[in-house]
Amino acid sequence: MNATQPYWSHTDVTDPISKRQCQYRRDDLALFITHLPREDDDADTHIAAYASADGRSKYMIERGFKGADMILKLPKLHQQVQELGHLDLRYLAAIDDCLEGVAEDLLPQFDDLLLEYFTPQEVAETLPTVKALQKFLERHKLEHVPGYAEYVDAAYEERHLDFHSTKDGLHTIEGVITEEEGTILKTALDKTAKQHNTDRIGALMGLVTGDFKPGTITLNYFAPSPEEKPTYLDGAGYLSNMNTAVFNQVEVQTRNLADAVAYLNPDYSPTRDQKTAVRLRDGHCRFPGCTVEAANCQIDHVFEWDKGGQTIVTNLQCLCKYHHNLKTGGRLRVFMDHNAVCTWIWRNLGCTTTRPDGPLAEVSRANWGQKWGSRRARPQTCTQGEKAFKSEAQKRKKTPGNLIPGAKELSLSAHP
């Protein structure tokens, strides 16, 4: 392998462990493809028989068959998997889950998207997590699949909050709210709890009883321009139309982050705008494989402040508390290039790279017996798919609830 040629860190052909695991992933996929159920096979008995011979659970076997069946509909990605051996059946099953209901004639477009997504751009790059893959596909479904955005927006009608007494004198609260509402509620409760030295329950009760005065919270949205609706919320990720309901009712302050990106801060602590720019660039903790959201991360100087590192966006990164402590303890080193690509160096174990994943990232890139064929049925055309999503959207609709009152001030972060 050419030392300068991009590759995924777990596909290094010079490493015996990586080489062996790549071949295992190829062989496992080939085995599932060979034994895929036929259209008229009884799905449950076929899965049970394979599970008995394989040793994995029936759930895992069905996931494997779904992933294998999906990869055959994505020939470009299939060819890449055969060449690189980089994706196991967890990823393929996740792709199948995400593309459920997507019409057959749109699959070539998603094949191209996934081929690019799983093409490494850096040397020893860390493979995106399954969670990151799911977010990527969800974002593109909202953009490219007719009727899907309407289907997602209909989920707004499923919001609810329920209270249940228990036998031991406690009470459970269960509910479903939007990502945006959840981020606002969590931020408000955490801020109040910190101010009054209590926990979230104490903060909630204090606000409800009036013992605590509601404060102003600031959330960081991102929009391509001040005239456009936000597409991303720090702490919630990429937003659908449903998830901008609160945004449309609150005071907004527009900030352009270009100055923050270029600003060389003489102090140790980054400014508010610098922190916002770093979080919107990184998206999550920059440690390889970590999925902690940027909103829950600490801001770290890549090149340490006490060794001459500067407080500038190009020397700052998001790290969760655990991985921040790991780096501070000197157990590994990290360097960042001008595109915010981080190279992590393990002691005597080589290195791996991670790329930013936020919106400011600069790096481009039921019957008792059911036939397998009916279980795997999907729309053939966009028109059929749109009709199906709209039908499901109608089923979701009910009397809308009230919006959660919350933020009085939110920040709209425009693209630098």
C-alpha positions as CSV (number, residue, x, y, z in Angstrom):
1,M,0.0,0.0,0.0
2,N,1.2,3.5,-0.9
3,A,1.9,5.3,2.3
4,T,0.2,8.5,0.9
5,Q,-2.8,6.8,-0.6
6,P,-6.0,7.3,1.5
7,Y,-7.4,4.2,3.3
8,W,-9.6,3.3,6.2
9,S,-7.6,2.6,9.3
10,H,-9.1,-0.8,9.8
11,T,-8.3,-1.9,6.2
12,D,-4.5,-1.5,6.3
13,V,-3.2,-4.5,4.3
14,T,0.2,-4.3,6.0
15,D,-1.4,-5.1,9.4
16,P,-2.2,-8.8,9.9
17,I,-5.2,-8.1,12.1
18,S,-6.8,-5.7,9.6
19,K,-6.0,-8.0,6.7
20,R,-7.7,-10.9,8.4
21,Q,-10.8,-9.0,9.5
22,C,-11.3,-7.5,6.0
23,Q,-11.3,-11.0,4.5
24,Y,-13.7,-12.2,7.3
25,R,-16.1,-9.4,6.4
26,R,-16.0,-10.3,2.7
27,D,-16.5,-14.0,3.4
28,D,-19.4,-13.4,5.9
29,L,-21.2,-11.2,3.3
30,A,-20.6,-13.7,0.6
31,L,-22.1,-16.5,2.8
32,F,-25.2,-14.5,3.5
33,I,-25.7,-13.7,-0.2
34,T,-25.3,-17.4,-1.1
35,H,-28.0,-18.4,1.4
36,L,-30.4,-15.5,0.9
37,P,-34.0,-16.7,1.1
38,R,-35.9,-17.1,-2.2
39,E,-38.9,-15.1,-2.9
40,D,-41.3,-17.9,-1.9
41,D,-39.3,-19.2,1.1
42,D,-40.9,-18.9,4.5
43,A,-38.9,-16.2,6.2
44,D,-39.1,-17.3,9.8
45,T,-38.1,-21.0,9.2
46,H,-35.3,-20.0,6.8
47,I,-33.8,-17.6,9.3
48,A,-34.2,-20.1,12.2
49,A,-32.4,-22.8,10.2
50,Y,-29.5,-20.5,9.3
51,A,-29.2,-19.3,12.9
52,S,-29.1,-22.9,14.1
53,A,-26.1,-23.6,11.8
54,D,-24.4,-20.2,12.3
55,G,-24.7,-19.8,16.0
56,R,-25.8,-16.2,16.0
57,S,-29.3,-15.2,17.1
58,K,-32.2,-15.1,14.8
59,Y,-32.3,-11.4,15.1
60,M,-28.7,-11.0,13.9
61,I,-29.3,-13.5,11.1
62,E,-32.3,-11.6,9.8
63,R,-30.3,-8.4,10.0
64,G,-27.6,-10.1,8.0
65,F,-30.0,-11.2,5.3
66,K,-31.5,-7.7,5.1
67,G,-28.1,-6.2,4.7
68,A,-27.0,-8.7,2.1
69,D,-30.2,-8.3,0.1
70,M,-29.8,-4.5,0.2
71,I,-26.1,-4.5,-0.9
72,L,-27.2,-6.4,-4.1
73,K,-29.4,-3.4,-5.0
74,L,-26.4,-1.1,-4.6
75,P,-23.9,-2.5,-7.1
76,K,-21.3,0.3,-6.8
77,L,-21.1,0.0,-3.0
78,H,-21.1,-3.8,-3.3
79,Q,-18.0,-3.6,-5.6
80,Q,-16.3,-1.3,-3.1
81,V,-17.1,-3.6,-0.2
82,Q,-15.6,-6.6,-2.1
83,E,-12.5,-4.6,-2.9
84,L,-11.9,-3.0,0.5
85,G,-13.7,-5.3,2.9
86,H,-14.4,-2.3,5.1
87,L,-18.1,-2.7,5.9
88,D,-19.6,-5.5,8.1
89,L,-23.2,-6.5,8.2
90,R,-24.1,-4.0,10.9
91,Y,-23.5,-1.2,8.4
92,L,-25.4,-3.0,5.6
93,A,-28.3,-3.7,7.9
94,A,-28.3,0.0,9.0
95,I,-28.4,1.1,5.3
96,D,-31.3,-1.3,4.7
97,D,-33.2,0.2,7.7
98,C,-32.6,3.8,6.5
99,L,-33.6,3.1,2.9
100,E,-36.9,1.4,3.9
101,G,-39.7,2.7,1.7
102,V,-37.3,4.4,-0.8
103,A,-38.3,3.6,-4.4
104,E,-36.2,1.3,-6.5
105,D,-35.5,4.0,-9.1
106,L,-33.9,6.2,-6.4
107,L,-31.5,3.5,-5.2
108,P,-28.9,4.3,-7.9
109,Q,-28.7,7.9,-6.5
110,F,-28.1,6.5,-3.0
111,D,-25.6,4.1,-4.4
112,D,-23.5,7.0,-5.6
113,L,-23.9,8.9,-2.3
114,L,-22.8,5.9,-0.3
115,L,-19.9,5.1,-2.6
116,E,-18.6,8.6,-2.1
117,Y,-19.4,8.5,1.7
118,F,-17.4,5.3,2.2
119,T,-14.4,6.4,0.0
120,P,-11.6,7.4,2.4
121,Q,-10.1,10.9,1.9
122,E,-7.2,10.6,4.4
123,V,-4.4,8.2,5.3
124,A,-5.6,5.8,8.0
125,E,-8.9,7.5,8.3
126,T,-11.4,6.3,10.9
127,L,-14.6,4.8,9.4
128,P,-17.7,6.8,10.1
129,T,-19.8,5.2,12.9
130,V,-23.2,3.6,12.2
131,K,-24.8,6.5,14.0
132,A,-23.1,8.9,11.6
133,L,-24.2,6.8,8.6
134,Q,-27.8,6.9,9.8
135,K,-27.7,10.7,10.2
136,F,-26.1,11.0,6.7
137,L,-28.8,9.0,5.0
138,E,-31.6,10.7,7.0
139,R,-30.4,14.1,5.8
140,H,-30.3,13.0,2.2
141,K,-33.7,11.2,2.4
142,L,-35.3,14.5,3.5
143,E,-33.7,16.2,0.5
144,H,-34.1,13.6,-2.3
145,V,-37.0,11.3,-1.5
146,P,-40.4,12.8,-2.5
147,G,-43.0,12.7,0.3
148,Y,-40.5,11.7,3.0
149,A,-40.2,15.2,4.5
150,E,-44.0,15.3,4.8
151,Y,-44.0,11.9,6.5
152,V,-41.4,13.0,9.0
153,D,-43.2,16.2,9.7
154,A,-46.4,14.2,10.5
155,A,-44.5,12.7,13.4
156,Y,-44.9,16.0,15.2
157,E,-48.5,14.9,15.9
158,E,-47.1,11.9,17.9
159,R,-45.6,14.2,20.6
160,H,-47.0,13.3,24.0
161,L,-46.2,13.4,27.7
162,D,-47.6,10.7,30.1
163,F,-47.4,10.3,33.9
164,H,-47.7,7.0,35.8
165,S,-47.8,6.2,39.5
166,T,-45.8,3.3,40.7
167,K,-46.3,1.0,43.7
168,D,-43.3,2.2,45.6
169,G,-44.3,5.9,45.9
170,L,-42.4,7.1,42.8
171,H,-43.8,8.4,39.6
172,T,-42.6,7.9,36.0
173,I,-42.8,10.5,33.3
174,E,-42.6,9.2,29.7
175,G,-43.0,11.2,26.5
176,V,-41.9,11.9,23.0
177,I,-40.9,15.4,21.8
178,T,-38.9,16.7,18.9
179,E,-35.1,16.9,18.8
180,E,-35.4,20.7,18.9
181,E,-37.7,20.7,21.9
182,G,-35.6,18.2,23.7
183,T,-32.4,20.2,23.2
184,I,-34.2,23.4,24.5
185,L,-35.6,21.5,27.6
186,K,-32.3,19.9,28.4
187,T,-30.4,23.1,28.1
188,A,-32.8,25.1,30.2
189,L,-32.9,22.5,33.0
190,D,-29.2,22.0,33.1
191,K,-28.6,25.8,33.2
192,T,-31.1,26.2,36.0
193,A,-29.7,23.2,37.9
194,K,-26.2,24.6,37.8
195,Q,-27.4,28.1,38.9
196,H,-29.2,26.7,41.9
197,N,-26.9,23.7,42.8
198,T,-29.6,21.1,42.2
199,D,-30.4,18.3,39.7
200,R,-32.7,18.4,36.7
201,I,-35.7,17.3,38.8
202,G,-35.1,20.1,41.3
203,A,-34.7,22.5,38.4
204,L,-38.0,21.4,36.8
205,M,-39.9,21.7,40.1
206,G,-38.4,25.0,40.9
207,L,-39.4,26.4,37.5
208,V,-42.9,25.0,37.8
209,T,-43.5,26.2,41.3
210,G,-42.0,29.6,40.6
211,D,-39.2,29.2,43.2
212,F,-36.7,29.7,40.3
213,K,-37.1,32.5,37.7
214,P,-36.9,31.4,34.1
215,G,-33.6,32.5,32.5
216,T,-32.5,33.2,29.0
217,I,-30.9,30.3,27.2
218,T,-29.0,30.5,23.9
219,L,-28.9,27.8,21.3
220,N,-26.7,27.8,18.2
221,Y,-28.5,27.2,14.9
222,F,-26.8,27.1,11.6
223,A,-28.3,28.5,8.3
224,P,-26.6,28.8,4.9
225,S,-27.6,32.5,5.0
226,P,-29.5,34.8,7.4
227,E,-32.5,34.7,4.9
228,E,-32.8,30.9,5.0
229,K,-34.3,28.6,7.6
230,P,-31.8,26.8,9.9
231,T,-30.6,23.4,8.8
232,Y,-28.7,22.4,12.0
233,L,-29.0,22.8,15.7
234,D,-26.0,22.3,18.0
235,G,-27.0,19.4,20.3
236,A,-29.7,18.1,18.0
237,G,-28.0,17.8,14.6
238,Y,-29.6,18.3,11.2
239,L,-33.2,19.5,11.4
240,S,-36.4,18.6,9.5
241,N,-39.2,21.2,9.0
242,M,-40.9,19.6,12.0
243,N,-37.9,20.4,14.1
244,T,-37.9,24.2,13.4
245,A,-41.3,24.8,15.0
246,V,-39.9,26.5,18.1
247,F,-37.3,28.4,16.1
248,N,-40.1,30.2,14.2
249,Q,-41.5,31.6,17.5
250,V,-38.5,33.0,19.3
251,E,-36.2,35.9,19.1
252,V,-33.2,35.3,16.8
253,Q,-29.8,37.0,16.8
254,T,-27.8,36.5,13.6
255,R,-24.1,36.1,13.9
256,N,-21.6,35.6,11.1
257,L,-18.8,33.3,12.3
258,A,-16.2,34.4,9.7
259,D,-14.5,36.8,12.3
260,A,-14.5,34.1,14.9
261,V,-12.8,31.6,12.6
262,A,-10.0,34.1,11.9
263,Y,-9.7,35.6,15.4
264,L,-6.4,35.0,17.3
265,N,-7.5,35.1,20.9
266,P,-4.7,36.2,23.4
267,D,-6.5,34.5,26.3
268,Y,-6.7,30.8,27.2
269,S,-10.5,30.5,27.1
270,P,-12.1,30.7,23.6
271,T,-14.7,33.3,23.0
272,R,-18.4,32.3,22.7
273,D,-18.2,32.7,18.9
274,Q,-15.0,30.6,18.7
275,K,-16.7,27.8,20.7
276,T,-19.7,28.0,18.4
277,A,-17.6,27.8,15.3
278,V,-15.7,24.8,16.6
279,R,-18.8,22.9,17.6
280,L,-20.6,23.6,14.3
281,R,-17.4,22.5,12.4
282,D,-16.8,19.2,14.4
283,G,-20.3,18.0,15.0
284,H,-19.1,15.5,17.7
285,C,-16.1,14.5,19.7
286,R,-13.1,14.2,17.4
287,F,-11.6,11.1,19.1
288,P,-11.7,8.1,16.7
289,G,-15.1,6.3,16.9
290,C,-16.6,8.6,19.6
291,T,-20.2,9.9,18.9
292,V,-20.7,12.3,21.8
293,E,-22.4,15.4,20.4
294,A,-20.3,18.6,20.2
295,A,-22.8,20.3,22.5
296,N,-21.7,17.9,25.2
297,C,-18.0,18.2,24.6
298,Q,-15.2,20.4,26.0
299,I,-13.1,22.6,23.8
300,D,-9.5,21.4,23.7
301,H,-6.3,23.1,22.4
302,V,-4.9,20.6,19.9
303,F,-1.4,22.0,20.5
304,E,-1.3,22.6,24.2
305,W,-1.7,26.2,25.5
306,D,1.1,25.8,28.1
307,K,3.4,24.6,25.3
308,G,2.7,27.6,23.0
309,G,-0.5,26.5,21.4
310,Q,-2.8,29.4,20.3
311,T,-6.5,30.0,21.0
312,I,-7.6,30.0,17.4
313,V,-10.3,27.9,15.8
314,T,-7.7,26.1,13.7
315,N,-6.1,24.9,17.0
316,L,-9.3,23.9,18.8
317,Q,-11.3,20.8,18.7
318,C,-14.3,19.1,20.5
319,L,-13.5,16.4,22.9
320,C,-15.8,14.6,25.4
321,K,-14.6,14.8,29.0
322,Y,-13.2,11.2,29.0
323,H,-11.1,11.6,25.8
324,H,-10.0,15.1,26.8
325,N,-8.6,13.6,30.0
326,L,-7.0,10.8,27.9
327,K,-5.2,13.4,25.7
328,T,-4.3,15.6,28.6
329,G,-2.7,12.7,30.4
330,G,-0.3,12.3,27.5
331,R,-1.4,8.7,26.6
332,L,-1.6,9.7,22.9
333,R,-0.9,12.7,20.6
334,V,-3.0,14.5,18.1
335,F,-2.2,17.0,15.3
336,M,-4.7,19.0,13.2
337,D,-4.1,20.2,9.6
338,H,-5.6,23.3,7.8
339,N,-8.8,21.3,6.9
340,A,-9.3,20.4,10.6
341,V,-8.4,16.8,9.9
342,C,-7.0,15.3,13.1
343,T,-4.3,12.7,13.1
344,W,-4.2,10.6,16.3
345,I,-0.9,8.9,17.1
346,W,-1.0,5.8,19.3
347,R,2.1,4.7,21.2
348,N,3.8,2.1,19.0
349,L,0.5,1.3,17.3
350,G,0.6,3.7,14.3
351,C,-2.0,6.4,13.8
352,T,-5.5,7.1,12.6
353,T,-7.3,10.2,11.3
354,T,-10.7,11.8,11.9
355,R,-12.5,14.4,9.9
356,P,-15.0,17.1,11.1
357,D,-18.6,16.2,10.5
358,G,-20.6,19.4,11.3
359,P,-22.2,21.9,8.9
360,L,-19.1,24.2,9.0
361,A,-16.7,21.4,8.0
362,E,-14.4,22.5,5.3
363,V,-13.5,19.1,4.0
364,S,-15.5,18.2,0.9
365,R,-16.9,15.2,0.5
366,A,-47.6,-9.2,9.7
367,N,-48.7,-12.6,8.9
368,W,-48.0,-15.7,11.0
369,G,-46.2,-17.0,8.0
370,Q,-44.7,-14.4,5.7
371,K,-42.8,-15.0,2.4
372,W,-39.4,-13.4,2.1
373,G,-40.4,-11.6,-1.0
374,S,-43.3,-9.8,0.6
375,R,-41.2,-9.0,3.7
376,R,-38.7,-7.3,1.4
377,A,-41.2,-5.5,-0.9
378,R,-40.5,-1.8,-1.6
379,P,-42.0,0.8,-4.0
380,Q,-40.8,0.6,-7.6
381,T,-41.1,4.3,-8.5
382,C,-40.8,7.7,-6.8
383,T,-44.6,8.2,-7.3
384,Q,-45.4,5.0,-5.5
385,G,-42.9,5.8,-2.7
386,E,-44.3,9.3,-2.3
387,K,-47.9,8.0,-2.1
388,A,-46.8,5.5,0.6
389,F,-45.1,8.1,2.7
390,K,-48.1,10.5,2.4
391,S,-50.4,7.6,3.4
392,E,-48.3,6.9,6.5
393,A,-48.2,10.7,7.2
394,Q,-52.0,10.8,7.3
395,K,-52.1,7.9,9.8
396,R,-49.7,9.8,12.1
397,K,-51.8,13.0,12.2
398,K,-53.9,13.8,15.3
399,T,-54.8,16.9,17.3
400,P,-51.6,18.9,17.6
401,G,-50.3,19.7,21.1
402,N,-48.9,23.0,22.3
403,L,-45.3,24.0,21.8
404,I,-43.1,23.9,24.8
405,P,-42.4,27.5,25.9
406,G,-38.7,27.9,26.4
407,A,-35.9,29.9,24.8
408,K,-36.3,33.6,24.7
409,E,-33.1,34.1,22.7
410,L,-31.5,31.8,20.2
411,S,-28.4,32.4,18.0
412,L,-28.5,31.8,14.3
413,S,-25.0,31.0,13.1
414,A,-24.6,32.0,9.5
415,H,-21.9,30.3,7.3
416,P,-18.5,32.1,7.5
